[in-house]
Amino acid sequence: MSASSDVAVRIALPTEDQDVAALRRAIVAKLAYSVGKDPIVATEHDWFMATALAVRDRIVDAWFPTTRTIYTEKPKRVYYLSVEFLIGRLLYDSLNALGLAETMRKALAELGVDLEVLREVEPDAALGNGGLGRLAACFMESMASLGIAGYGYGIRYDHGMFRQKIKDGWQSELPETWLAGGNPWEFERPDVVYHISYGGSVEARETPEGEIRHIWHPAETVEAVAYDTPMVGWRGKHVNTLRLWSARAPDPLRLDAFNRGDHLGALASQSRAQAISQVLYPADDSPAGQELRLRQEHFFSSAALQDIVRRHLHQHGDLKTLPDHVAIQLNDTHPAISIAEMMRLLIDNHGVEWDDAWDVCRRTFNYTNHTLLPEALEHWPVPLMERMLPRHMQIIYLINARHLDELRAKGALSEAEIGAVSLIEESGARQVRMGWLSFIGSHRVNGVSALHTDLMRQTVFAPLHRLYPDRIVNKTNGITFRRWLMEANPGLTQLLADTVGSAVLDNTERLADFAAYADDAGVQERFRAIRREHKAQLSGLIHRRLGVKVDPDAMFDTHIKRIHEYKRQLLNILETVALYDAMRAQPTRNWTPRVKIFAGKAAASYQNAKLVIKLINDVANVVNNDPTLRGLLKVVFLPNYNVSLAEAVIPASDLSEQISTAGMEASGTGNMKFALNGALTIGTLDGANVEIKDRVGDDNIFIFGLEAHEVEQRRREGFGTEEIIRRSPMIQQVLDQIGSGGFSPAEPNLYSHILDGLVRHDHFLVLGDFQSYAEKQREVAAKWRDPAAWWRSAILNTAHMGFFSSDRTIRDYAEEIWGVPVKPA
């Protein structure tokens, strides 16, 4: 047993009458009667399935009472619609929440099974890509922990996000077969099936009363089948539901075609339907890819709304009261079509008049914006919308017309300003602005950090903000401390409990008391020892996966997140090359040993991001095999970044790289996870970095680079890259070295495209911030050589992270947006 797991035993939560023998019997029974295996021949996967099913039974014991209470007391329900839910592994998460970790470890040990082995056997649910999906998972956990009647709706992807493999430095994408061994946490609901329609035509039909009703005659219908996963809250007192939808054809086999010998054609409709729930974010750089993405978004949005409407009618009867009993949160623009779909359901299916239907929508929906990047706000071509969702397009046209007419009538809009606030982009190819639809159709629109929210008001939504000045509010993101501290770092959790008391496990505000120990040499040493143990474990993982030996006593400098130009992994690796050159040129200097750790996936069609991954691996290949460095610098790229890998890397990291171009990262949640675990941040004043700096203090964070307004000014006035290069021999040397094939001798011009982009049009200010970043890295190195100062800052980072709990974020949503009560702190 590892030392960290031993610590987990000591902080296991007490529960009533948890009997090791009873749990052991339950596992053996599940192994026999559910898995169908004798213990003599059972594999590790068999034991995992049996254990998970035994834990699931305990969750169900809390799930049913929660459901009954909600149906009896009828609190306002919150529905969270998200195309991603990056929930990670659930075995240990559930055990921790239920207080069963100690009992389970002993029960399994008596059966000759190691709980830590089973933790590794469980696959990561491939239901998300990065921060958006992980935030949704944190929010689901916090809603349950706070006793909110919350429901999550998404897609049950068969393969989800691809499995990343690195071959010769290049990313390749393979299917993520997370469901291959079965999913013990879910319950299929074959009785919960909704029909989702596409294409066809719309008929205008006059009723006997002289009213015009629109009848949609779809060309295609698929079925959405529900799968429910219980989401357990802290201490198991409340359990909510994550309902994911799987797609299938109403008639899976055309028997007539099959009997004619057209065996493939007979299955065509099933294949077309199943494609909807196969893969997360299919490449949309082709018309077929765009169509599939739109089909996915409408699929889960329509299924969720039909389910919401059915449940509300069953409990309350009158759809006009929906806003009194329901709040729907749209997690980014992916479910934005929900607004048009709700209007269709209310008007066409339930006979609600337009004005009443629109009032219901506006008071029920809320929209979280996660990005200011235009391409991420989603603009669907009008011809595609008219072909795929003709009735929805009619509704969007009418929403837009009435919206513009209302503004004209109020004198709030001149003819010249119409284009800026119209739901239809007319300046080029006609497109539907889904961000605008989300804004117009929502009660509240929120950003996810203070800076991001201000920029929303000033930039992308400025015209709409002027017309609706009270609609945009801020809700700074948060993370669940149960996973990212208590599970990922039990040693630090024990240190916190020993110093500030076990109440910190339930009240994150108590973290602030830890600041009193910042100068305590004994606490600093314990903190350092806990980090050292995690670094030793991560060093072993790196060696097993990459064959690279790293020194756990070196500084672990970590940059793990989706690979994107604005997140500037390129800036990091360029500075790494500069450091490498300096180490070779000045071998007698007192260099700080450093391990540069990268991880993250590039979108399959994002060639520049893939080139950055290749460059990182090429630099790693040279640096790691250069004997003149004497091991002072190592570079590693860990493939297939997911929640489980993050849980291993974050507690082992000393420095957190949060270096996005200022004004482009909405919030970030990785920055919070690292700081909570005591890593120091090097970053720009972007996203939640601003609020982290305000709380930890300027002396305990390394801020560099241009600020958001300076970035915009630089873009307007010119980047001045030639002058930047001329003034910096270091930059010139790095560019020349990469550009001449120093790291790719077989392909000297391999990186010419991204280097030319930097020199001609440094849109993400990589060169603009290079010097500032390099200087700040030297400050980092100097502080590392002063252990007392470093660990003082680490303690203060952990101590001041209480604000960034997702519990606080959800309380803010509940009180200021959803209007629902929460459990007292």
N, C-alpha and C positions, 0 to 999 in steps of 0.2 A: 504493500500500500504506500502511495506517495505521501510525503509530508503534507501536501496541500489537502489531500483527501482526509488525512487524519484531523486536520483543522476543521474540515467540514463536519466530521463526526462531533467535535466538541461544541459546535454552534448549532447542531440540529435542533429544530424547534420541538418542544414538547406537545404531544397530542394525547387525547384520552384513550386509554386502554389499547394502544397499538401493540399487538402481541406478535412477536417474531414467529412463533409457531403457527399462528393463524395465517400470517402472510405467506409463510413457507408452504403451507398446505394449499393456499390459493394459487400460488405459482405452479405447483406440481399438477393441480387440477386443470389449470389452463393449458399447461403443456400437453396433457393427455387428451382433454376433451375439446379443446379449441384448435390447438396446433396439430394434434394427432401424432405425438412423438413420445417414445419411452425415454426417460432420463438417460438410459445407458447409451443411446445413439443420438441424443439431441445435440445439435450444433449450437454455436454461439448465437446465430440468428434465431434459432428455435427458442432459446432461453430468453433472448430479447423480446420476442413476440409474446411469450407467456408472461413475462414480467410486465410488459406494457399493458397487456389485457387485464392483469390483476390490478394495476394502478388505475386503469380506466374505470374499473368497477367502483373504486373508491371515489373517483371524480363524479361518476353517475349518481352516487349516493348523495352528493351535494347539488348536482345539476337539477334533479327532479324537484327538490324542495324550492330551489330558486325559481324554476319555471312556474310551479304552482303559485308561489307568492306573487310573481309578476301578473299572472292571470287573475288572481284574486284581488290584489290591491290596485291593479291597473295604473302603475306609474307611467309617466311619459317615457316612451322608448326612443333610443338613439340608434339610428341605422348608419353604419359607416361603409360607404361604397368605395372600393379600391381595387384597381386592377392587379395590385401586388399585396401579398401578406407574407413577409419573409419571417416566418415563425421560428425557424431553426429546429433543433432537436427538442423534443418535448418530454422525454423520459425524466431526466434529472430536473428539468424545469418544474414538472408536475410534482415530483417527489419533494422538492424544496418548498413549493407552495403548500403542500399538504402536511409538511412536517414529518415525512416518512423516510427521509434519507438514511437516518441512523438505523431504523427498523429494517429497511430494505437491504442495507448493506449486510447486516447480521443474518437476515433470512437467506440471502443468496450465498453468503459464506458457508452456511451450514449445508448448502447444496453443492458446494465446491465451485461456485461461480463468483466472479469478481464483477462488482457493479461498474467499476471503471472501464472494464472491457466492454460491457454492454452499452455504455455511453458512446463508445467509439463505433459500435456496430450499427447504431441507428443512423439512417441517412438523413441528410438535411432536406427538408421539404423544399422543393425547387419552385417556390411560388412567388419569387421576387428577385430583384436585381440589386438593389442598394438601399439608400437612405429612405426613399419613399415607402418601400415595402417593410423595412425594419421599423419605421415610425408607426405604420399601421399595426404591426404586431405589438409594439410597446403600448399603443393606445388601447388595444383590445385587453391587454393584461391589466392596465390601470383602470379601465372602466369596470372590470370585474372586481378588482381590489377595492374600488370605491363604492361598490354596490349599485352601480348604474345599470339599468336594464338596457344593455347594449347588444347589438347584432352586427356582425361583420358580413359583408357580401362580396364575393369575388369569383374567380374562375379556378376550377380544379384542373390545373394543367397536367397533362400526362407526363410531359417532359420539362415544362417550365423553362427557366433560363438554361442555356447550354452549359455543358461541362467543358471547362477550358483545359486544353492540353497545350503544352509548349514543346514544339519540335524544332530543333535548330534555331531556337530563339523566337520562332514565329508562333502566334496564337492560332490554334485550330479549334473548331467548335464541334463537339460531340453531343449526342442526346444525353440528357440527365435522367437516368432511369430510376428515379427515386421511388417509384411505385412498384418496381419489379418484384420486391419481396413482400408486397402487401403493406397496407397502412393500418396499424392497429388502433389508431386514435379516432378514426372517422366512423360514422354511421351512415350507410346509404339509405336514402329515403325514396324508394321507388314509387311511393304514393304521392310524392311532391314533385309534380312534373308540370311545366308550363310550355306553351307553344310560342315560339319566337318567329316572327315573320320577316320576310325580305322581298324586295322587288314588287313586280306587278303594277297595278293601276289603282286609281282612286275614282270612285263613282260618286257624283253629287246627286242625291236623291231627295225629293221633296216629300215631307211627311203629310198626313191628312190635315194637320194643323197649319200647313203652309210653311213650315220651317225646313231649312236645308240641312240634311245630314250627310256626312261623308262616309262612304263605305270603302274600306281598303280591301282590295282583292289581291292578296300577295301571290307571287309566283312560286315562293318556296317557304316551307316551314320546317323548323328544326325543334327538337325538344330539349329543354333544360331540365336535368335531373339533379336533385339536391343531395349533397353530402354534408353532414353536420359534424363538426369537431368541437367538443366542449373546451372552452377556454377558462381555466381555473384561476381565480383570484388569490391574493395573498392569504395564507392560512386556510384556504379552502372554504371560506364562508359563503362565497357567491361564485356561481359559474355561469358564464354567458355562452353564446353560440356563434361560431364562425361557420356560415353556410356558403359552400362553394358549389358552383354549377358545372356539370359535365354535359357536353353536347352529344346528341345522337339523332339519327333520322327516325321519323315516325314509322317508316317502313324500311327496316334495315336491309331487306333483301327483296329485290324484284324477281319473284319466282318465275314469271313468264320469260324474262330475259335469260335467267339462269338455265331454264329448260331448253331455250333455243341455242344454248352453247355459249352465250355471251356472259361468261362467268365473271369477268372483271366489270363489265358494264352493269351487271346486276347489283354490284356493291358500290357503285359510283356515288349514289346519294348518301350512303352511310359514310363513305370516306370524306365527302365534302362537308358533311355535318361535323364529323369528328375532328376535322382540321381546326375548328374553332377553338377547341380546348386542348390542343396538342402542345403548343409552344408559346411562351411569353414573348411579346415583342417580335413578331415575325418581321423580317427586313421589309421596310416600306419604301424601298428605292425603285419599286416596280409597281405598275397599276394593280397587279394581282396581290402584291404585298399590302398596298394601301387598302384594298378591298377587304382583305382578311382582318386587318386591324380594326376597321370600322365594324365588321361583322362581330368581332370579339366584344367590342365596347357596347354595342347595342344588345348583344346576347345577354351579358350578365346584368346590364342595367335594366332591361325589360323584365328579366326573370325576377330580379330583386323587387322591382316596383309592383309587379303582379302579386308577389308574396306579401309585400307590405299592405297593399290595398285589401287583399283577402283577409289578412289577420285583423286589420282595422274594422272592416265591415262585420266580421264575426264578433268582435268585442264591443264595438261602439255604434255600428249601424249607419251613421251619417258621414259621408265623405267630406262634407263641408267642415266637420270638426277635426279633420286630420291634423292641422297644425297645433291643435291643443294637446294632442296625444303623441305626436310623432315629430322628431327632428331628423332630417337626412343630411349627412355630411358628405360632400363630394371631395374625395381625396385627389386633387389636381383635376385636369380637364378630361381624363379618360372616361369618366362616367357622365360627362356633360350632356350627352344625348338624353339622359334621364329627364331633363326638364321638358323637352319636347314629348318624350314618351309618357310622362305623367299627364301632360295636357291631353294627349291622345286617349289615354285610358279614361280620364275624367269625362271628356266631351263625347267621344265616340262610343265608349263601352258602357258608361254610366249616366249619360244624359245630363251632365252638369253644364250649365251655361258658361260661356267663355269668361266673363268677368269674374264669376265665382271660382272657376277653375284656376284662373291666373292668380287670384288672391290666395288660394290654397297653396299653389306652387311657391309663390313669393314668400310665404310665411313658414313653409316647411323646409325648403332647401337652404343649405349653406355651402360655401365653396372655399376650400383651402387652395391657395396658389403656392406652388413650390418653385417656380422659376420665372426669371425675366427673359430667358432665351426665347426669341420668337418661334424657333422651330419646335420648342417643347410645349407651346401653348395650343397647338393643334389647329390647323386650318384645313378643313376638308373641301376638296373641289366640289363645286355645286353640281356638275354633271354626275359625279359619283353618288352624291347624296340623293339626287332626284331619281337615279336608277335603283339604288339599294333601299332607300327609305322614302318613298314618294310622299306618303302622308306626313311624315315628320318634316319634310322639306316645306310642305304647304303650311304647316303650323309655324315653322321658323320664319317663313316669309310674313305671316300674319303677326307674330310676336314683334318682328322688326318694324312693320308698318305702323302698328298701334303705338309702339315705343317712340318712334320718330314723330308721329302725329301728336302725341301727348306733349313731347318736348317743344314742338313748334307752337302748340296752343298756349303753352306757358310762356312763350317768348324766350325760352332758355337756349334756343339753338338757331343759328343762322344757316342759310342754305350752304354756305361754304364749309360749315362744321359737320354737316351730315355724315360725310364719309368717315370721319374719325370715330363716330359712335355707332355706326351701322353694324349690324350683325353680319352683313355681307361685304366682303372685301371686293371692291370694284376696280382698284387701280391697275391690276393686271388680269390674270386669269381669275375668274370669279370663284371665291372661296367662302365657306362659312367659318366665322371666327368663333371657335368653341369657347375660348376664354371669355369673350364678350357675352355669349349666351349664358355661361355660368354666372357672370356678374349680374346681368339683367334679371335673371330668374331666381336670384338668391336673396335671402333676408340679410345675411352677413357674408362678407368676403374677408378672409384673413390671410395675412402674411405669417411667416414662421420665424421671424426674428425682427428686432426693432429696426435694424437697418434695412432689411428686405421690405418691410411694410412701408417705410418711408419712400423707398425707391419705387414701389408699386404706385404710390400716389403721385410721384413726380414723373414717372416715365411711362411704362406700358399701359397703365390704366388712368393716366392723367386726365384725358377728356371725360371719362366716365366719373372719375372722382370729383371733378368740378361740378358735375350735375347731381351727384349723390354723395355729398361730403361726409356723411355719417356711416356709410356702408362698409368701408374698409377699416378693419381693426387688426391689432397685433395679438398673436398667440405664439410666443416663443416656444419652439420645440423642446421636448424633454425625452428622457430615456428611462426605462424601467431599471431601477437599482437592483431589483431582485435577480435579474439575469446578469447585468453588467458589473455588479460588485459582489453580491453574495454567492452567486454560482461561479462566476469567472475568477474571483479572487477571494477564496475563503480565508486565506491567511490575513489579508488586509481587513476583512470583515471582523475577524477575531480580534485584531489589534484595535479596531474601533470600539468593539464591544468592551474590551478590557480597559480602555481609556475613558470613553465618554458614557459607557453603560449600554446594556442590551436594548434600551428603548430606541436606539438608533436604527434598529431593524424595522421599526414601524413608523418612525417619524424622521424623515430625512433632514428636517431642520436642525436636529441634534448634531448633525455633522459639523456645524459651526463651532461646537465646543472643542473639536479636535485641534483648532488653531492654537489653543493654549499650550499644545505640546510641540509646537514648531521648533523650539530651541532645545528640546529635551534630547540629550545625546542618546539616551537609552531607547527612546521611541524612534529616533532617526535610524539607529542601528537595526532595530527590528524591521522597520520599513525597508531598509536596504537589503536585509537578508531575505525578506519575502520576495522582493523583486528579483534578487539573484537566483532564487529557486525557480521562479517562472522562466527566467532567461536560460537557465540550464536545461529546462524541459523544452523550450523552444529551440535551443541549439541542437538538441537531439532530433527534433522534428525536421529541422532544416537539413541535417546530415542524412536522415533517412530518405527524405524526398528528393534532395538535390545532390547529395554526395559532397557537400561543401561543409568544412569544419569552420565554425565561428567561435570566438572567444566570449563566453558569457560575462566576462568582466569588462568588455568593451561597452561603449555607449551603443544602445540599440535605437537607431534613428529610423522611424517607421512612417511610411507613406502608403496607406492601404485605403483604396476607394476606387470607384468606377474610373476607368481610364478615359479622360476627356481633356481636350486642349485647355479649357478654362480652369481645370483642376491642377494643371501645370506640373505633371510628372516630368515634363520636358525640362523645366527650370531646375528641378531637383537633380536630374541626371547630368545636366550640363555643369552644374556646380560641383557634382561628384567628380567629373572629369578634371575640373580645375584643381580640386583637392588632390586628386591622384597625381597630377603633374607637379604640384607643389611638394608633395611628399617625396617624389623621386628626385626633385631638384635640390631639396634641402633635407637630406636624410638625418641630420644631427639635431634638428629641431625637436622640441618636446611636444610631439603630436599626440592628440587625444585619440586613442584607438576607437574605431567606429565601425559598426555594422549597419549598412544601408539596406533596409528591408522594404521591398515593394510588393504589392499584390493588387489585383483588380482585373476586371474584364473590360474589353473593348467591344462595343457593338459590332456585330458580324460584318456590317458594311462600312464601318468607320475606318478607312485606310490610314489616315494620319495617326489615329490612336494605336492601331496595330503596329505602325512603324515605331512609335515610341516604345512599345513593349519589346520590339526587336532590338532597339538601341540599348535599352536597359540590360537585356541579356547579353548583347555583344560587349558592352562595357564590363559587365560582371565577368565574362569569360576571360578578358584581358587582365583585369585588376586581380581577380582571385588566383591567377596563375603567375603573377609577377613576384618572384622571390625577393626583389629589392625592397618590397614594402614590409617584409617581416611580419605579415599578418595584421598590420596596423589598420588596414582598410579592407573590408569585404562588402560585396554587393550581391544581394540575392533577390530573385523574383519568385515568389511562391505562387504556383498555379492554382486555379479554381478557387478563388476567394469566395468564402461563404461565412455564415454566422459562426459555425464551429471553429473555423480557422481564426476568425476575429477574436473569439473567446480565448484562444491560445496566445495570440499575438499581443493583444492590448495590455494585459497585465504584465507582460514581459518588456514593454517598451519604455524607454527613458525619454525620448523626444517624439513629439507628435507633429507631423507635417500637415499643416492646414493652410496651404499657400496659394489658394485660388486667386485669380485676378479680382481685385476689389470691385464689389458691386455685382458679382456674377454668381456667387454661392448664396442661395436663399438663407440657409441656416447652417446645415451640417449637424449631424448627431455624433459622428465619429469623434469630433473635437471634444464633446462632452464625455464620451466613454473613456477616452484617454486621460483627460484631466481628472475624472473621478477616481481613476486608478493611480493617480499621482504622476503621470507623465507631464512634462513641461511642453508647452505649445510654442512652436515657431510658426508664425502665420501673419497674414495680412489683416487689415481691419475690414473684414468681410464676414457676412452672415453673423452667426452667434459668437464668432471670435470677439466681436466688439463687447458683447455682454459678459463673456468669460473674462476678458481683460478688466472690465469694470469691477468684477467681483474678486478676482484673485490678486489684483494690484499689478502695477507696471513692472515691479521688480521680479515678478514670478511668471512672466510670459515674455516671449521674444517677438516683438512686433516690428515688421519691416515694410517697405514698399509704398507705392502710391496709394492714396485713398480713392474712394469711388469717384468723387468729383474730379480728382486729378486725372484719373483714367479717361473719363469722358472728355476732358479738356485736351489731353494728349491725342485722343482719336480725332478730335475736331481740327486740331492745329497741325497735326503731323507727328509721326513717331520719332523722327530724328535718329534713326538707327545707325546711319553712317557716322554721325558724330559720337554716338555711344560707343561704337566699335573702335573708332579712332582714339578715344580717350582711355580705352581699357585694353592693354595688351593681353590681359588674362582672357577676356572674351574672344579676342581675335585668335589667340592660340587654340582655345577650345573649338571654335568654329572651323579653323583650319585643320585641326587634328581629326575631327569627325568627317569633315568634307573631303579630306584626302584619302580616306579609307583606313585611318589609324585603328579603327575598331572593326572594320569590315574589309580586310585586304582583298578578299576574293571579289568584292563588289564595291569598288571605291566610290561610286556615285550613288550608292544605295540611299543615302540620307539627303541627297541634294534637294529633294522637293521640300522637306520640312525646314531645311536650313535656308533655302531661298525665300520661303515664306516668312521666316523670322527677319531676314534682312530687308525684304521689300515692304512687308506689311505686318508688323509685329502687333497683331490685333489683341493678343492676350498679354501683351507687355512682358514677355519673357526676358527679352534683353533690357527692357525699360526698368525692370526690377532686379536684374541680375546682381549688380554691384551691391545694392542694399542687402539682398539676401545673403551674398557671400560674406559681407561684413558681419551680419547678425550671426551667421554660423560660426564665425571666429569667437564671438561673444559666448555662444553656447559652449564651445570647446573650453574656453577659459573657466566658465562656471563649473563645468564637469570636473575640472581639476581642483575644485574647492568643495569637497564632499559635504561639509557642514552647510554651506550655502545652498548646494543642490537639493539636499534632502529637506532642508527647511522649506524651500519652495515647493517641493513635492507634497509635503504635508499640507501646506496652505492651499494648494490646488485641490486636494481631496476635500479639505474642510469647507471650501467655499462653493461646492458643487450642488448643495441642497436645492437651490433654485431650479436646477436643470432636471429635476425628476419629472417623468411623464405624469405622475400623480398631480403635481402642481399644474401642468399644462391642461390636463383633463378637468381639473377643478375650474380653471379659467373658462374653458369651453362650456362646461355645464352651467356655470353661473351667468356668463355674459353672452352666450350664443344660444345654447340649447334650452335653457330654462328648466333644468332638472335638478333635483336634490342629490347630494352626495353624502356618503358616510362621513361623520366627523373625523378630523385628523387625530 
